[in-house]
Amino acid sequence: MKVILDADVPGLGKRGDVVEVSEGYARNYLLPRRLAREASAGALRAVRHLAEEKQRKADREREQARRQAERLEGRLVTVRAKAGEAGRLFGSVTGRDVAESIEAQFGFAIDRRRVLLEEPIKAVGTYPVRIRLHPGIDATIQVRVIPE
């Protein structure tokens, strides 16, 4: 019997997958627990439509990330921080500080978790920083830390 999974089922498939299972398994386990529904012609069309819509959304997000990467690649972002006379910072510059500076200087928000710093920046200077905008799409910017 063909069913469409309405939830992730370990060992069987993920939500939205169309799988072939025995009638007993479907009738006694999957259907009563609302983990799946019968794969009628209309339901299969709806699943295909949802999959196509999901793919279009992923393509739009990938394209938007590619455009942002082009805008950011090689750009200089300035971050102000309190520093002592020797150039050591009081505290450090983190991914959140870099993301806020990007938003202030370029006008688009980037999640702080997308800023890939190996370790927080603790001194005045210029540092290369990678930003993961989408899986497989990265941009490298230069972060200049200046004293306030």
Sequence and secondary structure as in RCSB ss.txt:
>XXXX:A:sequence
MKVILDADVPGLGKRGDVVEVSEGYARNYLLPRRLAREASAGALRAVRHLAEEKQRKADREREQARRQAERLEGR
LVTVRAKAGEAGRLFGSVTGRDVAESIEAQFGFAIDRRRVLLEEPIKAVGTYPVRIRLHPGIDATIQVRVIPE
>XXXX:A:secstr
 EEEESS BTTTB TT EEE  HHHIIIIITTTTSEEE  HHHHHHHHHHHHHHHHHHHHHHHHHHHHHHHHTT 
EEEEEE B TTSEEEEEE HHHHHHHHHHHHS    GGGEE SS EEESEEEEEEEEEETTEEEEEEEEEEE 
